[in-house]
Each structure stands twice: as C-alpha cells, then as structure tokens.
C-alpha cells in the first residue's frame, strides 16, 4: 500500500501559523481523496487538546477518534516549511506530516515515521529537499 504520493506533498511552502499549516496539510488529504473535509476540523480539534509536535522540527497532525468516519483511505500528506512555523510557544516546525489512517493502519505509519525522523541526516534532507521523490522515498512506506 502506498500511503504517500507526490500530489500530497507541498515543498518550499509557508504557513502563517500552526492552524494554517494544519489546514494546508489536511487540504492535501482532502484533495487527493483520503478524507472528507470534516476531517480537517478533527485535526484542528486534536491540536487543541494535545500538541502533535514530535519535538524535533516535525509535527504529525491527525484527527480525533470521533472523525474516523471521515477517513476514506489511509494516507499522509507532507508540508515542508523552510522558514518554519511557530507551533508551541517558540518551538519551530519545519515538516508537517498530516496523517489519516483507517483501523490500526496508523501503527505501521507511525512506526515508519519514527524510524525515519530519528535520524538527523534524514531530517536534514527532508527539511531541505526540492525533490518530492526524496520525501516519497523516506516517508512513503507503510
């Protein structure tokens, strides 16, 4: 199963704030048929209840449990923010990975993400690349 395609990647982009970044990541999932538009509201609600920052320049916004019915298929979106966006009181985020997962598929998605972003060299490449294929290579496995 391919969870990431180039049409769900936005490189060298910007966001005015955390909510804007979440909306943009969510819209990539909506536009490519992974989720219904209501899912984006769930992503924003999740962020209100708990931060989705992983603490290393990466955030993984995803919906709340109540929005699981708005997921049409498992997929992730990637928003690369070279200038960063203030996520939590001065914590800068450079890569926003929107997650929509059906059933227990999120376990595999998160395990792969954790492995990839645990490597500083991988992160540096993900933060700076201008080639969407690099993003797919690192984050496209499930």
C-alpha contacts under 8 A as a table, 3 or more apart, distances in Angstrom:
res1	aa1	res2	aa2	distance
1	X	141	X	7.82
1	X	142	X	6.89
2	X	5	X	7.32
2	X	75	X	7.76
2	X	140	X	6.23
2	X	141	X	6.55
2	X	142	X	7.01
3	X	74	X	6.31
3	X	75	X	4.32
3	X	76	X	5.90
3	X	140	X	5.69
3	X	141	X	6.76
3	X	142	X	6.41
4	X	8	X	6.58
4	X	75	X	5.97
4	X	76	X	5.59
4	X	77	X	6.70
4	X	136	X	6.26
4	X	139	X	7.12
4	X	140	X	4.81
4	X	141	X	7.81
5	X	8	X	5.62
5	X	9	X	7.20
5	X	136	X	6.61
5	X	140	X	7.33
6	X	9	X	5.31
6	X	132	X	5.96
6	X	133	X	7.20
6	X	136	X	7.07
7	X	10	X	7.93
7	X	28	X	7.62
7	X	32	X	7.27
8	X	28	X	5.26
8	X	29	X	6.68
8	X	32	X	7.01
8	X	76	X	7.26
8	X	77	X	4.79
8	X	78	X	6.38
9	X	28	X	7.52
9	X	77	X	5.80
9	X	78	X	4.76
9	X	79	X	6.07
9	X	80	X	7.98
9	X	132	X	6.72
9	X	135	X	7.90
10	X	13	X	6.46
10	X	78	X	6.23
10	X	79	X	4.94
10	X	80	X	6.22
11	X	78	X	7.98
11	X	79	X	6.21
11	X	80	X	4.89
11	X	81	X	7.25
11	X	129	X	7.88
11	X	130	X	6.44
11	X	132	X	7.29
12	X	80	X	5.78
12	X	81	X	5.92
12	X	82	X	6.02
12	X	130	X	7.12
13	X	79	X	7.18
13	X	80	X	6.14
13	X	81	X	5.35
13	X	82	X	7.15
14	X	21	X	7.81
14	X	80	X	7.77
14	X	81	X	5.27
14	X	82	X	7.43
14	X	83	X	7.04
14	X	84	X	7.44
14	X	85	X	7.76
15	X	18	X	7.30
15	X	20	X	5.57
15	X	21	X	5.17
15	X	81	X	7.33
15	X	85	X	6.48
16	X	20	X	5.98
16	X	21	X	7.41
16	X	85	X	7.13
17	X	20	X	5.30
17	X	21	X	6.35
17	X	85	X	5.89
17	X	86	X	6.42
17	X	87	X	7.38
18	X	21	X	5.12
18	X	22	X	6.26
18	X	85	X	6.49
18	X	86	X	6.55
18	X	87	X	5.38
19	X	22	X	5.08
19	X	23	X	6.10
19	X	44	X	6.78
20	X	23	X	5.08
20	X	24	X	6.16
21	X	24	X	5.13
21	X	25	X	6.19
21	X	79	X	7.60
21	X	85	X	7.90
21	X	96	X	7.25
22	X	25	X	5.14
22	X	26	X	5.96
22	X	40	X	7.67
22	X	43	X	7.04
22	X	44	X	6.82
22	X	61	X	6.58
22	X	96	X	7.60
22	X	98	X	7.41
23	X	26	X	4.99
23	X	27	X	5.94
23	X	40	X	6.36
23	X	44	X	7.74
24	X	27	X	5.04
24	X	28	X	6.44
24	X	79	X	7.60
25	X	28	X	5.36
25	X	29	X	6.81
25	X	77	X	5.83
25	X	78	X	6.49
25	X	79	X	6.06
25	X	96	X	6.99
25	X	97	X	7.00
25	X	98	X	5.36
26	X	29	X	5.14
26	X	30	X	6.32
26	X	39	X	7.59
26	X	40	X	5.21
26	X	43	X	7.52
26	X	77	X	7.49
26	X	98	X	6.27
27	X	30	X	4.85
27	X	31	X	5.91
27	X	37	X	7.56
27	X	40	X	7.28
28	X	31	X	5.20
28	X	32	X	6.30
28	X	77	X	6.13
29	X	32	X	5.41
29	X	33	X	6.39
29	X	34	X	5.16
29	X	35	X	5.86
29	X	75	X	7.26
29	X	76	X	7.03
29	X	77	X	6.17
29	X	98	X	7.66
29	X	100	X	7.75
30	X	33	X	5.36
30	X	34	X	5.86
30	X	35	X	5.00
30	X	36	X	5.76
30	X	37	X	5.86
31	X	34	X	7.77
33	X	36	X	7.43
33	X	72	X	6.85
33	X	73	X	7.49
34	X	71	X	6.12
34	X	72	X	5.05
34	X	73	X	4.81
34	X	74	X	6.33
34	X	75	X	6.13
34	X	100	X	7.10
35	X	38	X	7.96
35	X	39	X	6.18
35	X	70	X	5.59
35	X	71	X	4.42
35	X	72	X	5.11
35	X	73	X	6.92
35	X	100	X	7.20
36	X	39	X	5.70
36	X	40	X	7.94
36	X	70	X	5.17
36	X	71	X	6.51
36	X	72	X	7.19
37	X	40	X	5.81
37	X	41	X	7.63
37	X	70	X	7.83
38	X	41	X	5.37
38	X	42	X	6.82
38	X	67	X	7.59
38	X	70	X	6.61
39	X	42	X	4.99
39	X	43	X	6.40
39	X	63	X	6.19
39	X	67	X	5.84
39	X	68	X	7.88
39	X	70	X	5.54
39	X	71	X	7.09
40	X	43	X	4.94
40	X	44	X	6.41
40	X	63	X	7.06
41	X	44	X	5.15
41	X	45	X	6.15
41	X	63	X	7.69
42	X	45	X	4.87
42	X	46	X	6.06
42	X	62	X	7.42
42	X	63	X	4.41
42	X	64	X	5.24
42	X	66	X	7.79
42	X	67	X	5.90
43	X	46	X	5.17
43	X	47	X	6.43
43	X	61	X	5.90
43	X	62	X	4.82
43	X	63	X	4.01
43	X	64	X	6.55
44	X	47	X	5.19
44	X	48	X	6.46
44	X	61	X	7.93
44	X	63	X	7.48
45	X	48	X	5.08
45	X	49	X	6.54
45	X	63	X	7.37
45	X	64	X	6.94
46	X	49	X	5.24
46	X	50	X	6.12
46	X	51	X	7.63
46	X	61	X	7.56
46	X	62	X	6.88
46	X	63	X	5.88
46	X	64	X	5.42
47	X	50	X	5.14
47	X	51	X	5.11
47	X	52	X	6.31
47	X	61	X	6.99
48	X	51	X	7.16
51	X	88	X	7.70
52	X	59	X	5.37
52	X	60	X	5.31
52	X	61	X	5.45
52	X	62	X	7.89
53	X	56	X	7.83
53	X	57	X	7.63
53	X	58	X	6.02
53	X	59	X	4.06
53	X	60	X	6.39
53	X	61	X	7.96
53	X	87	X	7.48
53	X	93	X	7.74
54	X	57	X	7.22
54	X	58	X	5.63
54	X	59	X	5.57
54	X	60	X	7.36
55	X	58	X	6.60
55	X	59	X	7.73
55	X	91	X	7.80
56	X	93	X	7.69
57	X	91	X	7.79
57	X	92	X	5.99
57	X	93	X	4.19
57	X	94	X	5.23
57	X	95	X	6.40
58	X	93	X	5.45
58	X	94	X	6.14
58	X	95	X	4.87
58	X	96	X	5.88
58	X	97	X	7.47
59	X	93	X	6.61
59	X	95	X	6.49
59	X	96	X	4.96
59	X	97	X	6.17
60	X	96	X	5.97
60	X	97	X	4.77
60	X	98	X	5.56
60	X	99	X	6.59
61	X	96	X	7.30
61	X	97	X	6.57
61	X	98	X	5.08
61	X	99	X	6.34
62	X	98	X	5.89
62	X	99	X	4.99
62	X	100	X	6.29
63	X	67	X	6.07
63	X	68	X	7.34
63	X	99	X	7.80
63	X	100	X	7.23
64	X	67	X	5.49
64	X	68	X	7.17
65	X	68	X	5.55
66	X	69	X	7.35
67	X	70	X	5.44
67	X	71	X	7.43
68	X	71	X	5.58
68	X	102	X	7.18
69	X	72	X	7.75
71	X	74	X	7.21
71	X	100	X	6.35
71	X	101	X	7.01
71	X	102	X	6.59
72	X	102	X	7.82
73	X	100	X	7.40
73	X	101	X	6.87
73	X	102	X	6.44
74	X	99	X	7.91
74	X	100	X	5.36
74	X	101	X	4.26
74	X	102	X	5.56
74	X	105	X	7.31
75	X	99	X	6.32
75	X	100	X	5.41
75	X	101	X	6.36
76	X	97	X	6.46
76	X	98	X	5.32
76	X	99	X	4.63
76	X	100	X	6.15
77	X	96	X	7.95
77	X	97	X	5.51
77	X	98	X	4.89
77	X	99	X	6.72
78	X	95	X	6.94
78	X	96	X	5.71
78	X	97	X	4.62
78	X	98	X	6.36
79	X	95	X	5.76
79	X	96	X	4.98
79	X	97	X	6.44
80	X	94	X	5.91
80	X	95	X	4.73
80	X	96	X	6.50
80	X	126	X	7.86
80	X	127	X	6.43
81	X	84	X	4.94
81	X	85	X	7.09
81	X	93	X	7.47
81	X	94	X	4.65
81	X	95	X	5.99
81	X	96	X	7.85
81	X	127	X	7.51
82	X	94	X	5.88
82	X	127	X	6.58
82	X	128	X	6.97
83	X	94	X	7.08
84	X	92	X	5.55
84	X	93	X	5.15
84	X	94	X	4.54
84	X	95	X	7.94
85	X	92	X	5.36
85	X	93	X	5.33
85	X	94	X	6.75
86	X	89	X	6.74
86	X	90	X	5.51
86	X	91	X	5.61
86	X	92	X	4.72
86	X	93	X	6.46
87	X	90	X	6.81
87	X	91	X	5.49
87	X	92	X	5.84
87	X	93	X	6.19
88	X	91	X	5.15
88	X	92	X	7.65
93	X	96	X	7.17
94	X	127	X	6.31
95	X	126	X	7.72
95	X	127	X	6.51
99	X	106	X	7.98
100	X	106	X	7.72
101	X	104	X	7.39
101	X	105	X	5.60
101	X	106	X	5.09
102	X	105	X	5.75
102	X	106	X	7.09
103	X	106	X	7.34
104	X	107	X	5.89
104	X	108	X	7.99
105	X	108	X	5.71
105	X	109	X	6.55
106	X	109	X	4.90
106	X	110	X	5.92
107	X	110	X	5.30
107	X	111	X	6.10
108	X	111	X	5.07
108	X	112	X	6.21
108	X	142	X	5.55
109	X	112	X	5.39
109	X	113	X	6.26
109	X	141	X	7.71
109	X	142	X	5.09
110	X	113	X	4.98
110	X	114	X	5.99
111	X	114	X	5.19
111	X	115	X	6.34
112	X	115	X	5.23
112	X	116	X	6.28
112	X	139	X	7.29
112	X	141	X	6.99
112	X	142	X	6.47
113	X	116	X	5.22
113	X	117	X	6.04
113	X	139	X	6.59
114	X	117	X	5.47
114	X	118	X	5.92
115	X	118	X	5.40
115	X	119	X	7.32
116	X	119	X	6.02
116	X	122	X	6.46
116	X	123	X	7.69
116	X	138	X	6.59
116	X	139	X	7.37
117	X	120	X	6.96
117	X	122	X	6.41
117	X	123	X	5.67
118	X	122	X	7.97
118	X	123	X	7.84
119	X	122	X	5.33
119	X	123	X	6.41
120	X	123	X	5.00
120	X	124	X	6.14
121	X	124	X	5.15
121	X	125	X	6.36
122	X	125	X	5.24
122	X	126	X	6.16
122	X	138	X	7.83
123	X	126	X	4.98
123	X	127	X	6.00
124	X	127	X	5.20
124	X	128	X	6.28
125	X	128	X	5.28
125	X	129	X	5.63
126	X	129	X	5.72
126	X	134	X	7.32
126	X	135	X	6.29
129	X	132	X	7.57
129	X	134	X	7.02
129	X	135	X	7.92
131	X	134	X	5.67
131	X	135	X	7.32
132	X	135	X	5.18
132	X	136	X	6.37
133	X	136	X	4.95
133	X	137	X	5.98
134	X	137	X	5.03
134	X	138	X	6.42
135	X	138	X	5.40
135	X	139	X	5.86
135	X	140	X	7.36
136	X	139	X	5.27
136	X	140	X	4.57
136	X	141	X	7.96
137	X	140	X	5.82
137	X	141	X	7.65
138	X	141	X	7.33
